[in-house]
Amino acid sequence: MNLQDARYTRFAIAREMLETADVVKRFDAKAAKPFLKPIQKKKGLLLTGEGSSRIFPAKRAMAALRRKGASFPVWTEGATQALEYGLADQAVIAASNSGKTKELVRLLKKLQAGGHEAFFGVAAAAGTPVVDLAVEGHVLACGKEDAVAATKSVVEQALFIDAVCSGVAGLAPLDVKAGAPLVAETLSRAPDAKLVEPLAKASKLYFAGRNDGVAEELTLKTNEITRKKSGFLEGTYAVHGIEEVMDPGEAVILIEPFPDEEEKFEEVLVKGVGLTVVAVSSRPTRFPTFLIPDGGPWREVLGLCAGWSLLLEIGLSLGIDLDKPVRARKVGNEYLGK
């Protein structure tokens, strides 16, 4: 993407994507400090939210903790299903871009009424129910987003959740001084037109990758940005039966594919079904690949940013008004004070 190019600058979503590097640069992990001691007194931490506010921030943090061998239990669930669980011994963080998500407000009210002492709210706006109902609230510094598809707020939520989870586990948070230039570099890259063209023509886009929030979040963004149907194929699910109903006119985008599984993906999906298969990866693969920097602990954030760029190029090539979906809303299920 290039903010000097009117092809991008006329869309709020492109401008907001490109602001993400500055959001990373300005982030201060010390903001998580008030959350730490109350959480450490509990037996685990539930990360809840709806859509983008949960998928990437929660699952990225959980995967990072497991890779580091952290023992403190961190898990995620949608807020409505979490109403069915006993949460007395769990800390809860509810994240919402708008701060007005009805499902979260309902859960926070239940926790408040039950005398729970460790439930927290994270939102991009002060004076909202998710912040005000919580024992402790945190307001993101990324500023308002005009585009329906959340981008910069998702990354700041992920940084804050990482800071909380790392702090609770006694680990260092992501180093934003190292990460900001990598995010800027990734967002400045553009996928080759030859890679974009078959994806734009595809009737459906599947994303396959780890259960770390990246491929799943991009699956959601596909609907909002390209208006195409999409599906998330966790791990190697793409070669475990779904190929029976896949169509040659569809496409699969692999996010940092497992090296040992590339041959099988090619055999089943490319040769067997006739699908278009491309990759977003920090290394060359046997598929057409959108190469991104090797980000180390920033791998998931860079994969997400590269996926945004890919979807943006698909949307632009289709002539879509990226800021004005027909049905999707900024607040999916808004609390109206009832």
KEKE-3310 file (N, C-alpha, C; in steps of 0.2 Angstrom, whole numbers, plus 5000, padded with zeros to 4 digits):
npx = (5004:5002:5002:5003:4997:4982:4973:4973:4972:4959:4951:4946:4949:4961:4969:4968:4974:4987:4990:4994:5007:5012:5003:5008:5021:5018:5013:5012:5017:5015:5003:4995:4998:4989:4980:4986:4989:4976:4972:4981:4978:4968:4962:4963:4962:4949:4947:4937:4925:4918:4919:4932:4937:4940:4945:4958:4966:4965:4968:4980:4988:4986:4992:5005:5009:5009:5019:5029:5029:5022:5013:5001:4983:4975:4961:4948:4932:4916:4905:4892:4891:4899:4892:4886:4895:4903:4912:4918:4931:4939:4948:4942:4943:4935:4934:4931:4929:4920:4915:4902:4896:4883:4883:4894:4891:4880:4886:4896:4887:4881:4892:4896:4884:4885:4895:4908:4926:4936:4935:4937:4937:4940:4941:4939:4934:4931:4920:4910:4899:4906:4919:4915:4907:4916:4928:4940:4945:4952:4956:4959:4972:4972:4963:4948:4940:4935:4932:4922:4927:4938:4954:4967:4964:4962:4975:4981:4973:4977:4991:4989:4982:4992:5002:4996:4994:5007:5013:5006:5011:5024:5033:5042:5034:5029:5041:5039:5047:5055:5045:5037:5044:5045:5031:5028:5036:5030:5017:5020:5023:5017:5007:5011:5003:5000:4997:4986:4976:4970:4964:4955:4946:4941:4927:4926:4935:4946:4955:4969:4978:4988:4980:4980:4974:4977:4974:4960:4955:4957:4949:4936:4939:4939:4925:4921:4929:4931:4919:4917:4913:4919:4931:4937:4951:4957:4974:4979:4967:4962:4965:4959:4946:4937:4940:4932:4921:4925:4927:4934:4935:4937:4948:4963:4971:4986:4993:5008:5013:5014:5030:5032:5020:5017:5018:5008:4997:4998:4996:4983:4975:4979:4983:4973:4960:4961:4962:4966:4980:4989:5002:5005:5019:5035:5045:5051:5039:5032:5021:5013:5019:5017:5029:5034:5042:5053:5047:5049:5044:5034:5027:5014:5007:5013:5009:4995:4994:5000:4990:4979:4983:4983:4970:4965:4970:4963:4950:4951:4954:4942:4934:4927:4918:4927:4924:4910:4901:4886:4878:4885:4890:4898:4896:4892:4881:4873:4873:4859:4855:4845)
npy = (4994:5011:5027:5038:5036:5039:5029:5021:5031:5036:5028:5025:5013:5009:5019:5018:5005:5008:5016:5008:5004:5016:5015:5004:5008:5018:5011:5007:4995:4996:5000:4989:4986:4988:4978:4966:4960:4957:4947:4937:4932:4924:4908:4906:4914:4921:4927:4937:4942:4948:4943:4952:4958:4947:4936:4937:4945:4937:4923:4924:4928:4917:4906:4911:4911:4897:4892:4897:4890:4894:4893:4898:4897:4902:4906:4906:4912:4915:4928:4926:4912:4911:4915:4903:4897:4894:4906:4911:4908:4913:4926:4939:4946:4958:4962:4975:4984:4995:4997:4995:4983:4971:4958:4957:4967:4961:4950:4956:4963:4953:4947:4958:4959:4947:4950:4948:4950:4953:4957:4964:4978:4982:4994:5005:5017:5029:5031:5021:5007:4994:4998:5006:4997:4988:4982:4987:4997:4999:5011:5011:5018:5021:5028:5033:5022:5023:5015:5000:4987:4982:4986:4993:4994:4981:4976:4984:4980:4967:4969:4975:4964:4954:4961:4960:4946:4941:4948:4943:4930:4932:4935:4944:4957:4959:4967:4983:4993:4985:4979:4989:4995:4983:4981:4992:4990:4978:4982:4991:4983:4975:4963:4953:4956:4945:4935:4940:4941:4928:4925:4936:4932:4920:4910:4908:4911:4902:4901:4894:4889:4891:4889:4902:4914:4922:4917:4914:4927:4934:4927:4932:4946:4944:4943:4956:4965:4960:4955:4942:4925:4915:4904:4896:4885:4876:4872:4858:4854:4856:4846:4835:4830:4840:4843:4835:4842:4854:4866:4869:4882:4889:4895:4893:4901:4900:4903:4905:4892:4875:4867:4853:4849:4854:4847:4838:4846:4852:4840:4836:4847:4856:4847:4837:4843:4855:4867:4885:4889:4899:4907:4916:4920:4920:4914:4906:4896:4881:4886:4900:4914:4927:4936:4940:4949:4940:4939:4934:4934:4943:4937:4933:4946:4952:4943:4945:4958:4957:4949:4958:4968:4960:4956:4969:4973:4963:4968:4981:4977:4972:4983:4987:4997:5000:5005:5004:4993:4983:4976:4973:4980:4992:4990:4975:4970:4980:4987:4995:5000:4993)
npz = (5000:4997:5003:4996:4985:4976:4973:4985:4995:4995:5002:5019:5025:5020:5024:5038:5040:5036:5047:5057:5060:5067:5078:5084:5087:5097:5107:5124:5135:5149:5152:5155:5168:5179:5178:5182:5195:5201:5191:5193:5205:5202:5195:5182:5165:5156:5140:5131:5118:5103:5086:5077:5089:5097:5090:5084:5094:5106:5102:5096:5108:5116:5109:5108:5122:5124:5116:5123:5134:5145:5161:5166:5165:5150:5141:5128:5124:5116:5122:5125:5126:5136:5147:5152:5160:5175:5182:5193:5198:5189:5180:5169:5154:5144:5127:5116:5101:5099:5112:5115:5113:5114:5118:5127:5136:5143:5149:5157:5166:5173:5179:5187:5195:5202:5211:5207:5207:5197:5183:5167:5156:5139:5126:5112:5115:5127:5141:5138:5139:5141:5146:5157:5165:5170:5183:5181:5168:5151:5139:5122:5112:5098:5091:5083:5071:5055:5044:5041:5043:5056:5059:5063:5077:5080:5081:5091:5102:5102:5106:5119:5125:5124:5132:5145:5147:5145:5156:5167:5166:5169:5159:5146:5136:5119:5109:5105:5099:5090:5083:5076:5064:5057:5054:5047:5036:5031:5028:5017:5007:4992:4985:4971:4955:4948:4957:4964:4954:4951:4963:4965:4955:4960:4967:4980:4995:5004:5020:5027:5041:5056:5072:5078:5077:5065:5051:5054:5057:5045:5037:5041:5038:5024:5020:5024:5017:5003:5000:4997:4999:5012:5021:5036:5038:5049:5054:5046:5041:5028:5020:5025:5021:5017:5004:4996:4993:4988:4975:4959:4955:4967:4980:4990:5003:5010:5026:5032:5029:5035:5033:5031:5026:5014:5002:5003:5003:4990:4982:4985:4984:4973:4963:4964:4966:4958:4963:4965:4974:4985:4995:5010:5017:5027:5020:5005:4996:4989:4982:4973:4981:4993:4999:5016:5029:5040:5055:5068:5085:5081:5070:5069:5069:5057:5048:5048:5044:5031:5025:5026:5016:5004:5003:5002:4989:4981:4983:4977:4964:4960:4960:4971:4983:4996:5009:5011:5015:5011:5021:5032:5048:5059:5072:5077:5086:5094:5111:5117:5129:5135)
capx = (5000:5005:4997:5004:4993:4975:4970:4972:4970:4952:4948:4947:4952:4968:4973:4969:4979:4994:4992:4995:5014:5012:4999:5013:5026:5016:5010:5016:5015:5014:4996:4992:5000:4983:4976:4990:4988:4969:4971:4986:4974:4963:4965:4964:4960:4945:4948:4931:4924:4915:4922:4939:4940:4942:4948:4966:4970:4965:4971:4988:4991:4986:4997:5012:5010:5010:5025:5034:5028:5018:5008:4995:4978:4972:4957:4944:4925:4911:4903:4885:4892:4902:4886:4884:4900:4905:4918:4920:4938:4942:4947:4939:4944:4930:4937:4926:4931:4915:4913:4895:4894:4878:4885:4899:4888:4876:4891:4899:4882:4881:4898:4895:4879:4887:4901:4915:4931:4942:4933:4940:4935:4945:4938:4943:4931:4929:4913:4906:4897:4912:4924:4912:4905:4921:4931:4946:4945:4957:4954:4964:4974:4972:4958:4942:4940:4929:4930:4918:4932:4943:4961:4972:4961:4963:4982:4982:4970:4982:4997:4987:4981:4999:5005:4993:4996:5015:5014:5003:5015:5031:5037:5042:5029:5031:5045:5036:5053:5057:5040:5035:5047:5043:5024:5028:5039:5025:5011:5022:5024:5011:5007:5011:4996:4998:4995:4980:4971:4966:4960:4949:4941:4938:4921:4926:4942:4948:4961:4972:4984:4988:4975:4983:4970:4978:4970:4953:4953:4957:4943:4931:4940:4937:4918:4920:4933:4931:4912:4917:4912:4926:4931:4944:4953:4962:4979:4979:4960:4960:4967:4956:4939:4933:4942:4927:4916:4928:4926:4941:4934:4938:4955:4965:4977:4990:4996:5014:5011:5019:5034:5031:5013:5016:5018:5001:4992:4999:4994:4976:4971:4981:4982:4967:4954:4962:4961:4971:4983:4994:5004:5008:5024:5041:5050:5048:5035:5031:5016:5015:5020:5017:5034:5034:5048:5053:5046:5050:5038:5029:5025:5007:5005:5015:5004:4989:4995:5000:4983:4975:4986:4981:4962:4963:4971:4957:4944:4952:4953:4935:4930:4922:4919:4929:4922:4903:4897:4879:4874:4890:4890:4904:4895:4887:4875:4875:4869:4855:4853:4839)
capy = (5000:5018:5033:5044:5034:5040:5022:5019:5036:5038:5023:5025:5007:5009:5024:5015:5000:5011:5019:5003:5005:5021:5013:4999:5012:5022:5007:5006:4989:4998:5001:4983:4984:4988:4971:4960:4957:4954:4941:4932:4929:4919:4901:4907:4921:4921:4932:4936:4947:4946:4945:4954:4959:4941:4931:4938:4946:4931:4917:4925:4928:4910:4903:4914:4908:4890:4891:4899:4886:4897:4888:4901:4895:4907:4903:4911:4910:4920:4931:4923:4905:4911:4916:4897:4894:4896:4910:4914:4907:4915:4933:4940:4953:4958:4967:4978:4991:5001:4997:4994:4976:4969:4952:4959:4971:4957:4946:4961:4965:4947:4947:4963:4957:4942:4952:4946:4956:4953:4957:4970:4980:4985:4997:5011:5024:5030:5032:5016:5002:4989:5001:5008:4992:4984:4984:4991:4998:5002:5014:5011:5025:5021:5033:5031:5019:5025:5009:4995:4982:4984:4985:4996:4993:4974:4976:4987:4975:4961:4971:4975:4957:4951:4964:4957:4939:4941:4951:4938:4924:4934:4935:4950:4958:4961:4973:4987:4996:4980:4977:4995:4995:4977:4982:4997:4987:4973:4986:4994:4978:4974:4956:4953:4956:4938:4932:4943:4940:4922:4926:4940:4928:4914:4911:4908:4911:4898:4903:4889:4890:4889:4892:4908:4920:4925:4915:4915:4934:4936:4924:4937:4952:4943:4945:4963:4969:4958:4953:4935:4920:4913:4898:4895:4878:4876:4867:4854:4852:4857:4839:4830:4828:4845:4843:4832:4847:4860:4867:4871:4889:4892:4896:4893:4905:4897:4907:4902:4884:4870:4865:4846:4848:4858:4842:4835:4852:4852:4834:4835:4853:4858:4842:4833:4847:4860:4874:4890:4889:4903:4907:4922:4917:4923:4910:4904:4890:4878:4889:4907:4917:4934:4935:4945:4949:4935:4943:4931:4935:4947:4933:4933:4952:4953:4939:4948:4965:4955:4947:4964:4970:4955:4957:4976:4972:4960:4972:4986:4974:4971:4989:4987:5002:4996:5008:5004:4986:4983:4974:4973:4986:4993:4987:4970:4969:4986:4988:5001:5002:4989)
capz = (5000:4997:5005:4991:4979:4977:4973:4991:5000:4995:5007:5026:5027:5018:5028:5045:5040:5036:5053:5062:5062:5072:5084:5087:5090:5102:5113:5131:5139:5156:5153:5157:5175:5184:5177:5183:5202:5202:5187:5196:5211:5200:5193:5174:5162:5150:5135:5127:5114:5097:5080:5077:5095:5101:5086:5084:5100:5111:5100:5096:5114:5119:5105:5110:5129:5124:5113:5128:5140:5151:5164:5168:5160:5147:5136:5125:5122:5115:5128:5126:5128:5143:5152:5154:5163:5182:5181:5200:5200:5183:5178:5163:5150:5138:5122:5111:5098:5101:5119:5116:5111:5118:5122:5132:5142:5146:5153:5162:5171:5177:5184:5192:5200:5206:5215:5204:5208:5193:5176:5165:5149:5134:5121:5109:5116:5134:5143:5135:5144:5142:5150:5163:5170:5172:5188:5178:5160:5147:5132:5117:5110:5091:5089:5080:5065:5050:5040:5045:5045:5061:5057:5068:5083:5082:5083:5098:5106:5103:5110:5126:5128:5125:5138:5151:5147:5147:5163:5172:5166:5171:5153:5142:5131:5113:5109:5100:5095:5085:5079:5072:5058:5053:5052:5042:5030:5028:5025:5011:5001:4988:4982:4963:4952:4945:4963:4965:4949:4952:4969:4963:4951:4964:4970:4988:4998:5011:5023:5030:5045:5063:5077:5081:5075:5059:5046:5055:5057:5038:5035:5043:5034:5017:5019:5025:5012:4996:4999:4995:5004:5015:5026:5040:5038:5054:5054:5040:5040:5021:5017:5029:5019:5014:4997:4993:4991:4985:4968:4955:4955:4973:4981:4997:5005:5016:5030:5035:5029:5038:5027:5030:5024:5008:4997:5003:5000:4982:4979:4986:4982:4967:4958:4965:4965:4953:4966:4966:4981:4986:5002:5013:5021:5027:5017:4999:4997:4982:4979:4972:4988:4995:5004:5021:5033:5046:5061:5075:5089:5077:5065:5068:5067:5051:5043:5047:5040:5024:5023:5024:5009:4999:5003:4999:4982:4978:4983:4973:4957:4959:4960:4977:4988:5002:5015:5012:5013:5011:5027:5038:5052:5063:5079:5075:5090:5099:5117:5117:5136:5137)
cpx = (5004:5000:4998:5000:4986:4971:4969:4969:4963:4948:4950:4951:4959:4972:4973:4973:4986:4995:4994:5002:5015:5008:5004:5018:5025:5014:5015:5013:5013:5007:4992:4993:4994:4979:4979:4989:4981:4969:4975:4983:4969:4966:4966:4961:4955:4946:4941:4930:4920:4918:4930:4942:4942:4947:4956:4969:4970:4969:4978:4991:4992:4992:5004:5014:5012:5017:5031:5034:5025:5013:5001:4989:4975:4968:4952:4937:4921:4907:4896:4886:4895:4897:4884:4889:4900:4911:4920:4928:4942:4942:4945:4941:4939:4933:4932:4928:4926:4914:4906:4892:4889:4880:4889:4896:4884:4881:4894:4894:4881:4886:4898:4890:4881:4893:4908:4920:4936:4939:4934:4937:4940:4941:4941:4939:4930:4922:4908:4905:4903:4917:4921:4909:4910:4925:4937:4945:4951:4955:4960:4966:4974:4968:4952:4943:4934:4927:4926:4923:4937:4950:4966:4970:4963:4970:4983:4979:4975:4988:4995:4986:4988:5003:5002:4995:5003:5016:5012:5008:5022:5036:5037:5037:5033:5035:5043:5042:5055:5052:5037:5038:5045:5035:5024:5031:5034:5020:5013:5023:5017:5012:5007:5004:4994:4996:4988:4974:4967:4962:4954:4944:4938:4932:4921:4934:4943:4955:4963:4978:4983:4982:4977:4980:4971:4973:4962:4951:4953:4951:4937:4932:4938:4930:4918:4923:4932:4923:4912:4915:4919:4925:4937:4945:4959:4968:4980:4972:4958:4962:4964:4948:4936:4935:4936:4922:4919:4927:4933:4940:4936:4946:4957:4971:4980:4994:5002:5013:5017:5023:5033:5025:5012:5015:5011:4996:4992:4995:4986:4972:4972:4980:4976:4961:4955:4961:4967:4974:4989:4996:5006:5013:5031:5047:5047:5044:5035:5025:5017:5014:5021:5022:5034:5041:5048:5053:5047:5044:5032:5026:5018:5004:5007:5010:4998:4989:4996:4994:4979:4977:4983:4973:4961:4964:4966:4951:4945:4951:4946:4931:4925:4923:4920:4926:4914:4900:4890:4876:4879:4890:4896:4902:4890:4881:4876:4870:4866:4852:4847:4841)
cpy = (5006:5023:5039:5042:5035:5034:5020:5025:5038:5033:5024:5019:5006:5014:5021:5009:5003:5015:5014:5003:5010:5019:5008:5003:5016:5018:5006:5000:4990:4999:4995:4982:4984:4981:4965:4956:4954:4947:4936:4929:4924:4913:4901:4913:4919:4927:4932:4943:4944:4948:4946:4956:4953:4937:4932:4940:4941:4925:4918:4925:4921:4906:4905:4911:4901:4889:4893:4895:4889:4893:4891:4900:4901:4904:4908:4908:4916:4922:4928:4916:4906:4912:4909:4894:4897:4900:4913:4913:4910:4923:4933:4947:4952:4964:4969:4984:4996:5002:4996:4988:4973:4963:4953:4962:4966:4952:4950:4962:4959:4946:4952:4962:4952:4943:4949:4952:4956:4952:4964:4972:4983:4988:5003:5017:5024:5032:5027:5010:4996:4992:5003:5003:4988:4986:4988:4991:5001:5004:5014:5018:5026:5026:5029:5028:5021:5019:5004:4989:4985:4982:4987:4994:4986:4973:4979:4983:4970:4963:4972:4968:4954:4954:4961:4950:4938:4943:4946:4932:4925:4934:4942:4951:4959:4967:4978:4991:4992:4979:4983:4995:4989:4978:4987:4994:4982:4977:4989:4989:4977:4967:4957:4952:4949:4934:4934:4941:4934:4922:4930:4936:4922:4916:4911:4907:4907:4901:4897:4891:4888:4892:4897:4915:4923:4923:4915:4922:4936:4933:4929:4943:4951:4945:4953:4967:4967:4956:4946:4931:4917:4907:4898:4888:4878:4871:4864:4851:4852:4850:4834:4829:4833:4846:4839:4837:4854:4860:4870:4879:4893:4892:4895:4897:4902:4902:4904:4895:4880:4867:4857:4844:4851:4852:4839:4840:4852:4846:4834:4841:4856:4853:4838:4837:4852:4867:4878:4890:4894:4904:4914:4919:4921:4919:4908:4897:4887:4881:4896:4910:4924:4934:4941:4944:4943:4939:4940:4931:4939:4944:4934:4940:4954:4949:4942:4955:4963:4953:4953:4967:4966:4956:4964:4976:4969:4964:4978:4983:4973:4977:4990:4994:5000:4999:5007:4997:4987:4982:4974:4980:4986:4990:4982:4969:4974:4986:4995:5003:4999:4983)
cpz = (5000:4998:5000:4985:4980:4976:4980:4996:5000:5000:5014:5028:5026:5023:5035:5045:5040:5043:5059:5064:5068:5079:5088:5091:5096:5108:5119:5135:5146:5157:5156:5165:5180:5184:5180:5190:5203:5197:5190:5202:5209:5197:5185:5172:5156:5146:5131:5123:5108:5091:5081:5084:5099:5097:5086:5090:5105:5108:5098:5102:5117:5115:5107:5117:5128:5121:5118:5134:5146:5154:5166:5163:5157:5141:5133:5124:5120:5121:5130:5129:5135:5149:5155:5159:5170:5181:5188:5201:5193:5182:5171:5160:5144:5133:5117:5108:5100:5108:5120:5114:5116:5122:5128:5138:5146:5151:5159:5168:5175:5182:5189:5198:5204:5211:5213:5205:5203:5185:5174:5158:5145:5128:5118:5110:5124:5135:5140:5140:5146:5146:5157:5168:5173:5179:5187:5171:5157:5140:5127:5114:5102:5088:5085:5073:5061:5046:5044:5047:5049:5059:5063:5075:5085:5084:5089:5103:5108:5107:5117:5129:5129:5131:5145:5152:5149:5154:5168:5172:5168:5165:5150:5137:5124:5113:5103:5096:5089:5080:5074:5065:5053:5050:5047:5035:5027:5025:5018:5005:4998:4985:4974:4960:4949:4951:4965:4961:4950:4958:4968:4959:4955:4967:4977:4990:5004:5013:5028:5034:5052:5067:5081:5080:5068:5053:5047:5055:5049:5035:5036:5038:5027:5016:5019:5019:5005:4994:4996:5001:5006:5020:5029:5040:5043:5053:5047:5038:5032:5017:5021:5027:5016:5007:4993:4990:4988:4978:4965:4955:4961:4974:4988:4998:5011:5020:5034:5035:5032:5032:5026:5027:5017:5002:4997:5001:4993:4979:4980:4983:4975:4962:4958:4964:4959:4956:4965:4973:4981:4993:5004:5018:5021:5024:5010:5000:4989:4979:4977:4979:4989:5001:5009:5025:5038:5052:5068:5079:5086:5071:5063:5066:5060:5046:5042:5043:5032:5021:5021:5017:5003:4998:5000:4991:4978:4978:4978:4965:4955:4959:4965:4981:4995:5009:5016:5010:5014:5017:5033:5042:5057:5070:5077:5079:5095:5105:5116:5124:5138:5142)
residu = (MET:ASN:LEU:GLN:ASP:ALA:ARG:TYR:THR:ARG:PHE:ALA:ILE:ALA:ARG:GLU:MET:LEU:GLU:THR:ALA:ASP:VAL:VAL:LYS:ARG:PHE:ASP:ALA:LYS:ALA:ALA:LYS:PRO:PHE:LEU:LYS:PRO:ILE:GLN:LYS:LYS:LYS:GLY:LEU:LEU:LEU:THR:GLY:GLU:GLY:SER:SER:ARG:ILE:PHE:PRO:ALA:LYS:ARG:ALA:MET:ALA:ALA:LEU:ARG:ARG:LYS:GLY:ALA:SER:PHE:PRO:VAL:TRP:THR:GLU:GLY:ALA:THR:GLN:ALA:LEU:GLU:TYR:GLY:LEU:ALA:ASP:GLN:ALA:VAL:ILE:ALA:ALA:SER:ASN:SER:GLY:LYS:THR:LYS:GLU:LEU:VAL:ARG:LEU:LEU:LYS:LYS:LEU:GLN:ALA:GLY:GLY:HIS:GLU:ALA:PHE:PHE:GLY:VAL:ALA:ALA:ALA:ALA:GLY:THR:PRO:VAL:VAL:ASP:LEU:ALA:VAL:GLU:GLY:HIS:VAL:LEU:ALA:CYS:GLY:LYS:GLU:ASP:ALA:VAL:ALA:ALA:THR:LYS:SER:VAL:VAL:GLU:GLN:ALA:LEU:PHE:ILE:ASP:ALA:VAL:CYS:SER:GLY:VAL:ALA:GLY:LEU:ALA:PRO:LEU:ASP:VAL:LYS:ALA:GLY:ALA:PRO:LEU:VAL:ALA:GLU:THR:LEU:SER:ARG:ALA:PRO:ASP:ALA:LYS:LEU:VAL:GLU:PRO:LEU:ALA:LYS:ALA:SER:LYS:LEU:TYR:PHE:ALA:GLY:ARG:ASN:ASP:GLY:VAL:ALA:GLU:GLU:LEU:THR:LEU:LYS:THR:ASN:GLU:ILE:THR:ARG:LYS:LYS:SER:GLY:PHE:LEU:GLU:GLY:THR:TYR:ALA:VAL:HIS:GLY:ILE:GLU:GLU:VAL:MET:ASP:PRO:GLY:GLU:ALA:VAL:ILE:LEU:ILE:GLU:PRO:PHE:PRO:ASP:GLU:GLU:GLU:LYS:PHE:GLU:GLU:VAL:LEU:VAL:LYS:GLY:VAL:GLY:LEU:THR:VAL:VAL:ALA:VAL:SER:SER:ARG:PRO:THR:ARG:PHE:PRO:THR:PHE:LEU:ILE:PRO:ASP:GLY:GLY:PRO:TRP:ARG:GLU:VAL:LEU:GLY:LEU:CYS:ALA:GLY:TRP:SER:LEU:LEU:LEU:GLU:ILE:GLY:LEU:SER:LEU:GLY:ILE:ASP:LEU:ASP:LYS:PRO:VAL:ARG:ALA:ARG:LYS:VAL:GLY:ASN:GLU:TYR:LEU:GLY:LYS)
# end
